[in-house]
């Protein structure tokens, strides 16, 4: 009785997560923390029945303990531990996802419905904001970047682009034999693709391009449908861009200006990013092995010896809360070893995709299921190195990072097929 209650509680928290990620970082963080706590209680009550993924736990714990070591070796242990000390809760979040979806494959369906509901809500609200000038709650549209329910956070594009491969993967897993339902989801994704472009978040636009390419190349079924949906959304977006000067300026003209791509000296995304990266790499040279410690870039960059000024923008000094790139942040805050840990994972993902493509082309064999491809793509775009990113240790982003991993663990442990949902 208690075990069933604990399982249902975890399922409810997980299904509420897509909505909580919109309502704010506090609710989503509380949700995963309680889900992890309920998992622990369930584990101690039923540990003989739970098949624990020791490889996953071992790898995570090694990385976690390394982060703690980096914090202890830092100049500001207390501040650094704010990011590293409670990082272990994401392990229990993954294990909670594993338990919930392993216990009953129908739980994938409930999670799919929860994401679908939130996507419908965002589509309704964001398009209303675009055409009317404010959303259903009265949040204004500045004419440049749609924000919808995220308001000043400007996370609409990031949220949609990172969760779209998950939504598609769940729909393929659950409704893979239903052409009409898959087409309905793809029509929804057309609306999502356009919203990502209207959000003005250029990294998110790139994620949509990259995830579409990865999925279209690697999946066995529905690849042409996904490509067709993407080209339709692209045509709609091009029309909007060239009829809306503010969107055009944000997506195209500002990008060209900031990257300086038409001139000899090209910037890394913008002069601001270029200066931040230069500052970060200066710090890294002084702390190459273990880095300065998580969360300490904001402190070290204040030192005069690390400041970087430019003729293009004298107001830029390269000092921000984080370096705005996952791999550069890992280099400077966790050193080469921490950087190598995540880079190795990304390389393994590339090998897995390349092996799949190799077998697909030469042997006409698809060695990875289509829904696996979608979930792996969600992980892949989160780890893509050559884009500006948020703080690697940010709670909101970390939750999104670990959701597709938690979905994949039970699928790799046992073969879940569409027949289970009939």
C-alpha positions as CSV (number, residue, x, y, z in Angstrom):
1,X,0.0,0.0,0.0
2,X,2.7,2.5,1.0
3,X,4.8,1.4,-2.1
4,X,1.9,2.1,-4.4
5,X,1.4,5.5,-2.8
6,X,5.1,6.3,-3.3
7,X,5.0,5.3,-6.9
8,X,1.9,7.4,-7.6
9,X,3.4,10.4,-5.8
10,X,6.5,10.2,-8.0
11,X,4.4,9.8,-11.2
12,X,2.3,12.9,-10.2
13,X,5.4,15.0,-9.5
14,X,7.0,13.9,-12.8
15,X,3.9,14.7,-14.8
16,X,3.6,18.1,-13.2
17,X,7.2,18.9,-14.0
18,X,6.6,20.3,-17.6
19,X,4.2,22.8,-16.0
20,X,6.4,23.5,-13.0
21,X,9.3,24.3,-15.4
22,X,7.2,27.2,-16.7
23,X,6.0,28.4,-13.3
24,X,9.5,28.9,-12.0
25,X,12.7,27.1,-10.8
26,X,11.5,26.7,-7.2
27,X,8.5,24.5,-8.0
28,X,10.4,22.3,-10.5
29,X,13.3,22.0,-8.0
30,X,11.0,21.0,-5.2
31,X,9.3,18.5,-7.5
32,X,12.4,16.6,-8.4
33,X,13.7,16.7,-4.8
34,X,10.5,15.1,-3.5
35,X,10.5,12.6,-6.4
36,X,14.0,11.7,-5.4
37,X,13.1,11.4,-1.7
38,X,10.1,9.2,-2.5
39,X,12.4,7.0,-4.6
40,X,14.7,6.6,-1.6
41,X,11.9,5.6,0.7
42,X,10.5,3.2,-1.9
43,X,14.0,1.7,-2.4
44,X,14.5,0.9,1.2
45,X,11.0,-0.6,1.4
46,X,11.5,-2.7,-1.7
47,X,15.2,-2.9,-2.4
48,X,15.0,-6.7,-3.2
49,X,12.7,-6.0,-6.1
50,X,14.5,-3.0,-7.6
51,X,17.1,-3.6,-10.4
52,X,19.6,-0.8,-9.8
53,X,21.6,0.6,-12.6
54,X,25.0,0.4,-11.0
55,X,26.9,1.7,-14.0
56,X,24.8,4.9,-14.1
57,X,25.1,5.4,-10.3
58,X,28.8,4.8,-10.4
59,X,29.5,7.3,-13.2
60,X,27.3,9.9,-11.7
61,X,28.8,9.5,-8.2
62,X,32.3,9.8,-9.6
63,X,31.4,13.1,-11.3
64,X,29.6,14.3,-8.2
65,X,32.5,13.6,-5.9
66,X,34.8,15.3,-8.4
67,X,32.6,18.4,-8.2
68,X,32.8,18.4,-4.4
69,X,36.6,18.0,-4.7
70,X,36.8,21.1,-7.0
71,X,34.7,23.1,-4.5
72,X,36.9,22.0,-1.6
73,X,40.1,23.0,-3.5
74,X,38.6,26.4,-4.4
75,X,39.2,29.8,-2.9
76,X,35.6,30.1,-1.8
77,X,34.4,26.7,-0.6
78,X,31.0,27.8,0.8
79,X,30.0,29.7,-2.4
80,X,31.2,26.9,-4.7
81,X,29.4,24.2,-2.6
82,X,26.1,26.0,-3.3
83,X,26.3,24.5,-6.8
84,X,28.0,21.2,-6.1
85,X,26.9,19.9,-2.7
86,X,23.3,19.1,-3.6
87,X,24.0,18.1,-7.2
88,X,23.4,14.5,-6.1
89,X,19.6,15.1,-6.1
90,X,19.7,14.8,-9.9
91,X,20.9,11.2,-9.5
92,X,17.8,10.4,-7.5
93,X,15.7,12.2,-10.0
94,X,17.0,10.0,-12.7
95,X,16.4,6.9,-10.6
96,X,12.9,8.1,-9.8
97,X,12.2,8.4,-13.6
98,X,13.7,5.0,-14.1
99,X,11.5,3.5,-11.4
100,X,8.3,5.1,-12.5
101,X,8.6,4.2,-16.2
102,X,10.0,0.7,-15.4
103,X,7.1,-0.1,-13.1
104,X,4.4,0.5,-15.7
105,X,5.1,1.4,-19.3
106,X,1.7,3.2,-19.4
107,X,3.3,5.9,-17.3
108,X,5.1,7.1,-20.5
109,X,1.6,7.9,-21.8
110,X,0.8,10.0,-18.8
111,X,4.0,11.9,-19.1
112,X,3.4,12.4,-22.8
113,X,-0.1,13.9,-22.1
114,X,1.5,16.3,-19.5
115,X,4.0,17.6,-22.1
116,X,1.3,17.7,-24.7
117,X,-1.0,19.8,-22.5
118,X,1.7,22.3,-21.7
119,X,2.7,22.6,-25.4
120,X,-1.0,23.3,-26.3
121,X,-1.1,25.9,-23.5
122,X,2.1,27.6,-24.7
123,X,1.0,27.5,-28.4
124,X,-2.4,29.1,-27.5
125,X,-0.8,31.7,-25.2
126,X,2.2,32.6,-27.4
127,X,0.3,33.0,-30.6
128,X,-2.3,35.1,-28.8
129,X,0.6,37.3,-27.5
130,X,2.1,37.6,-31.0
131,X,-1.1,38.7,-32.7
132,X,-2.7,40.7,-29.9
133,X,0.4,42.2,-28.3
134,X,0.1,40.6,-24.9
135,X,-0.6,37.1,-23.6
136,X,-3.5,35.7,-21.7
137,X,-2.0,36.9,-18.4
138,X,-1.3,40.4,-19.8
139,X,2.4,39.9,-20.3
140,X,3.4,42.3,-23.2
141,X,5.1,41.3,-26.4
142,X,8.0,43.7,-27.1
143,X,7.8,43.0,-30.9
144,X,11.2,41.2,-30.9
145,X,11.1,38.2,-28.6
146,X,8.0,36.2,-27.7
147,X,8.0,35.1,-24.1
148,X,4.5,33.8,-23.4
149,X,4.1,32.5,-19.8
150,X,7.8,32.9,-19.1
151,X,7.4,36.7,-19.2
152,X,10.7,38.4,-18.6
153,X,12.6,35.0,-18.4
154,X,12.6,34.7,-22.2
155,X,12.9,30.9,-22.0
156,X,10.1,30.0,-24.5
157,X,12.4,29.0,-27.3
158,X,14.8,27.1,-25.0
159,X,11.9,25.2,-23.4
160,X,10.2,24.2,-26.6
161,X,13.3,23.3,-28.6
162,X,14.7,21.1,-25.8
163,X,11.5,19.3,-25.1
164,X,10.3,18.8,-28.7
165,X,12.5,15.7,-29.4
166,X,11.1,14.3,-26.1
167,X,7.5,14.9,-27.2
168,X,8.2,13.4,-30.6
169,X,10.0,10.4,-29.1
170,X,7.1,9.7,-26.7
171,X,4.6,10.0,-29.5
172,X,6.6,7.5,-31.6
173,X,6.9,5.1,-28.6
174,X,3.2,5.2,-27.8
175,X,1.5,5.8,-31.2
176,X,4.1,4.5,-33.6
177,X,1.6,2.4,-35.5
178,X,-1.0,5.2,-35.8
179,X,-0.3,7.4,-38.8
180,X,-3.1,9.9,-37.9
181,X,-1.8,10.5,-34.4
182,X,1.8,10.9,-35.5
183,X,0.6,13.4,-38.1
184,X,-1.4,15.3,-35.5
185,X,1.8,15.6,-33.3
186,X,3.8,16.7,-36.3
187,X,1.3,19.4,-37.1
188,X,1.6,20.5,-33.5
189,X,5.4,20.6,-33.9
190,X,5.1,22.8,-37.0
191,X,3.4,25.4,-34.7
192,X,6.2,24.9,-32.2
193,X,9.0,25.3,-34.7
194,X,7.5,28.7,-35.8
195,X,7.2,29.8,-32.1
196,X,10.9,29.0,-31.5
197,X,11.9,31.2,-34.4
198,X,9.5,34.0,-33.1
199,X,11.0,33.7,-29.7
200,X,14.2,35.2,-31.1
201,X,16.4,32.8,-29.2
202,X,19.0,32.0,-31.7
203,X,20.5,29.0,-29.8
204,X,17.1,27.5,-29.6
205,X,16.5,28.0,-33.4
206,X,19.8,26.1,-34.0
207,X,18.6,23.3,-31.6
208,X,15.5,22.9,-33.8
209,X,17.6,22.7,-36.9
210,X,20.0,20.2,-35.3
211,X,17.4,18.0,-33.7
212,X,15.4,17.9,-36.9
213,X,18.5,16.9,-38.9
214,X,19.6,14.2,-36.4
215,X,16.1,12.7,-36.2
216,X,15.4,12.8,-39.9
217,X,18.7,11.1,-40.7
218,X,18.5,8.4,-38.1
219,X,14.9,7.3,-37.6
220,X,13.4,4.5,-39.7
221,X,9.8,5.6,-40.0
222,X,8.3,9.1,-40.2
223,X,11.6,10.8,-41.3
224,X,9.9,12.3,-44.4
225,X,7.0,13.4,-42.3
226,X,9.3,15.2,-39.9
227,X,11.2,16.8,-42.7
228,X,8.0,17.9,-44.4
229,X,6.8,19.4,-41.1
230,X,10.0,21.3,-40.6
231,X,10.1,22.7,-44.2
232,X,6.5,23.9,-43.7
233,X,7.4,25.6,-40.5
234,X,10.5,27.1,-42.1
235,X,8.5,28.5,-45.0
236,X,6.0,30.1,-42.5
237,X,8.9,31.5,-40.5
238,X,10.6,32.9,-43.5
239,X,7.4,34.7,-44.5
240,X,7.0,36.1,-40.9
241,X,10.7,37.2,-40.8
242,X,10.5,39.1,-44.1
243,X,7.1,40.7,-43.2
244,X,8.1,41.6,-39.6
245,X,11.1,44.0,-39.5
246,X,11.7,43.5,-35.8
247,X,11.9,39.7,-36.0
248,X,14.0,40.0,-39.1
249,X,16.4,42.4,-37.3
250,X,16.7,40.1,-34.3
251,X,17.1,36.8,-36.1
252,X,19.1,37.8,-39.2
253,X,20.5,41.3,-39.1
254,X,21.6,41.4,-35.5
255,X,23.2,37.9,-35.9
256,X,25.2,39.2,-38.8
257,X,26.2,42.3,-37.0
258,X,27.2,40.5,-33.7
259,X,29.2,37.8,-35.4
260,X,30.8,40.3,-37.7
261,X,30.6,37.4,-40.3
262,X,30.8,39.8,-43.3
263,X,34.2,41.1,-42.2
264,X,37.6,39.6,-41.7
265,X,37.6,39.4,-37.9
266,X,34.7,37.1,-37.0
267,X,33.4,37.0,-33.4
268,X,32.4,33.9,-31.5
269,X,28.6,34.6,-31.6
270,X,29.0,38.2,-30.6
271,X,31.7,40.6,-29.3
272,X,30.3,40.1,-25.8
273,X,30.6,36.3,-26.0
274,X,34.1,36.7,-27.4
275,X,35.2,38.8,-24.5
276,X,33.6,36.5,-21.9
277,X,35.4,33.4,-23.5
278,X,38.7,35.3,-23.5
279,X,38.4,36.1,-19.8
280,X,37.4,32.5,-19.0
281,X,40.4,31.1,-20.9
282,X,42.7,33.5,-19.1
283,X,41.5,32.1,-15.8
284,X,41.7,28.5,-17.0
285,X,45.4,28.9,-17.7
286,X,46.0,29.6,-14.0
287,X,43.8,26.6,-12.9
288,X,44.2,24.0,-15.6
289,X,43.6,20.7,-13.6
290,X,40.8,21.2,-11.1
291,X,39.6,24.6,-12.2
292,X,38.5,27.4,-9.8
293,X,35.4,25.5,-8.5
294,X,31.7,25.5,-9.5
295,X,30.0,28.9,-9.4
296,X,33.2,30.9,-9.0
297,X,33.6,32.4,-12.4
298,X,31.5,35.3,-11.3
299,X,34.1,36.0,-8.5
300,X,37.4,35.3,-10.4
301,X,36.5,37.4,-13.4
302,X,36.3,40.5,-11.2
303,X,40.1,40.4,-10.8
304,X,41.9,43.0,-12.9
305,X,44.4,40.4,-14.3
306,X,41.6,38.6,-16.0
307,X,39.6,41.5,-17.4
308,X,39.3,41.8,-21.1
309,X,38.4,45.0,-22.9
310,X,37.9,45.6,-26.6
311,X,37.9,48.5,-29.0
312,X,34.6,47.4,-30.4
313,X,32.8,47.7,-27.0
314,X,34.6,49.4,-24.2
315,X,31.8,48.5,-21.8
316,X,32.4,44.8,-22.1
317,X,34.8,43.4,-19.5
318,X,34.1,39.7,-19.7
319,X,32.7,39.4,-16.2
320,X,29.4,37.6,-16.0
321,X,27.7,35.0,-13.7
322,X,29.0,32.2,-15.9
323,X,31.0,31.9,-19.2
324,X,27.9,31.3,-21.4
325,X,29.3,28.1,-22.9
326,X,29.0,24.7,-21.3
327,X,32.5,23.4,-22.2
328,X,34.3,26.6,-21.5
329,X,32.5,26.8,-18.1
330,X,33.5,23.2,-17.3
331,X,37.1,24.0,-18.3
332,X,37.4,27.1,-16.1
333,X,35.3,25.9,-13.1
334,X,36.1,22.2,-13.0
335,X,39.4,22.1,-14.9
336,X,40.4,19.8,-17.7
337,X,39.2,16.6,-15.9
338,X,35.7,17.9,-15.5
339,X,35.7,19.1,-19.0
340,X,37.0,15.8,-20.2
341,X,34.2,13.9,-18.4
342,X,31.4,15.6,-20.2
343,X,33.3,15.8,-23.5
344,X,33.8,12.0,-23.4
345,X,30.1,11.5,-22.9
346,X,29.4,13.7,-25.9
347,X,32.0,11.8,-28.0
348,X,30.3,8.5,-27.0
349,X,27.0,9.9,-28.2
350,X,28.6,10.8,-31.6
351,X,30.1,7.3,-31.9
352,X,26.7,5.8,-31.1
353,X,24.9,7.9,-33.8
354,X,27.7,7.2,-36.3
355,X,27.5,3.5,-35.7
356,X,23.8,3.6,-36.2
357,X,24.2,5.6,-39.5
358,X,26.9,3.2,-40.6
359,X,24.7,0.1,-40.1
360,X,21.7,2.0,-41.6
361,X,23.6,2.8,-44.9
362,X,25.7,-0.3,-45.4
363,X,23.7,-3.1,-43.7
364,X,20.2,-1.6,-44.0
365,X,19.8,-2.2,-40.3
366,X,18.5,0.3,-37.8
367,X,20.2,-0.7,-34.5
368,X,18.6,2.1,-32.4
369,X,14.8,2.3,-32.1
370,X,13.2,5.5,-33.4
371,X,12.0,6.6,-29.9
372,X,15.6,6.1,-28.6
373,X,16.9,8.3,-31.4
374,X,14.5,11.1,-30.3
375,X,15.5,10.9,-26.6
376,X,19.2,10.6,-27.5
377,X,18.8,13.7,-29.7
378,X,17.4,15.6,-26.8
379,X,20.5,14.7,-24.8
380,X,22.8,15.5,-27.8
381,X,21.5,19.0,-28.4
382,X,21.9,19.8,-24.7
383,X,25.6,18.9,-25.0
384,X,26.3,20.5,-28.4
385,X,29.5,22.5,-27.8
386,X,29.5,25.3,-30.4
387,X,26.6,27.5,-29.1
388,X,26.1,30.0,-26.3
389,X,24.5,28.2,-23.4
390,X,23.1,28.9,-19.9
391,X,24.8,28.0,-16.6
392,X,25.6,24.2,-16.6
393,X,24.8,24.1,-12.9
394,X,21.5,26.0,-13.2
395,X,18.7,24.0,-11.6
396,X,16.2,24.7,-14.4
397,X,18.6,23.6,-17.2
398,X,19.9,20.6,-15.2
399,X,16.3,19.2,-14.9
400,X,15.8,19.5,-18.6
401,X,19.3,17.8,-19.2
402,X,18.3,14.8,-17.1
403,X,14.7,14.2,-18.2
404,X,15.7,12.4,-21.5
405,X,18.4,10.4,-19.7
406,X,15.8,9.3,-17.2
407,X,13.5,8.3,-20.0
408,X,16.2,6.3,-21.7
409,X,17.4,4.2,-18.7
410,X,14.3,2.0,-18.4
411,X,14.0,1.6,-22.2
412,X,17.6,0.3,-22.4
413,X,17.0,-2.0,-19.4
414,X,14.2,-3.8,-21.1
415,X,12.6,-3.8,-24.5
416,X,9.4,-1.8,-24.4
417,X,7.4,-2.1,-27.5
418,X,4.3,-0.4,-28.8
419,X,2.3,-3.5,-28.0
420,X,2.5,-2.7,-24.3
421,X,0.2,0.3,-24.9
422,X,-2.5,-1.7,-26.7
